[in-house]
């Protein structure tokens, strides 16, 4: 529920946090893991304006104390994620107090600040398992139209949030370059595959949830409690080799086409920070009601979240010419057909156990109109209609040297604008077999 940490009038003594359009004002307070300049160790920090607050240093100075703060002195967020919403909310209230303009916190916390530009960031948690869902019906329909024009949406889509188990070992933090994968590729009409670098490399614009407290093997998380198991959200780019995918995906789903790299943004925005942007979740008239384990009265009021999403492309030539990155598309997470609580309830309903730090991605977030496609496969209709960039370059799929940036933010009346930062990755040439 909303509380005084969401007050849009709050200002911080960290002046960069008060700038218009800043992703990390005092109403946000996202968590990440960083290494200070010239240090070899890793610490948990909170982004505030253009700075990061070193929580271990703050605890060391006696500013904060207690069990939750001890968990925040570790080098990953897993132990803190396991604590649950009551502890997270208490920590958020204390951080908000300490960073407020005019409070006593400035004198004690100012020595614990450093510039984000000066630190290294890494994955904020040890990710034991990673699942990728398929929650945008607009993405599912448009991709389905390319594969099966006569029946784009498979019969199970409106009944369950489809997902596959991804590969946790190749989840990388924003800024990590991504090498073009090689694999088996069967060109159209060919009876035998060839082998080589993917010619149809794509990005996917997604959000992902980090799991908070886990559930015991054999137990299911009821949908009414599902969000208590979600620590927060980040951006996720599910890099995809469409040609490798097309040959390998039947009958067991994607494998090598997805597992070569998955990029995530370094800062985790808590569900509590997103509270002012909760919005109704609904089903189009005539669509089936979800089965009882996927349905809950509060979804109609606040099941969805109004998060604006965008993708920008900066090609090597655009950079050499000194031109800005080009906005390829925008969409909104509130358009997802399946919401966060349904993802958690569904993944655990068989008795599958989730663990703190597990990652549940939403799948490509595309909006209702064609321009709102969250990947090139949709925007270029399978490569048939290239995107023409302002310098005359064309893109059907990604080329070596291309840099893809995902962004997300929330804004609206009566609440402070908050952002997710960015998730960036550049494509390197294939390393070869
Ligand atoms: Ca995906």
Boltz pocket constraint, residues with backbone or C-beta under 6 A from the ligand:
constraints:
  - pocket:
      binder: B
      contacts: [[A, 132], [A, 133], [A, 204], [A, 206], [A, 238], [A, 363], [A, 364]]
      max_distance: 6.0
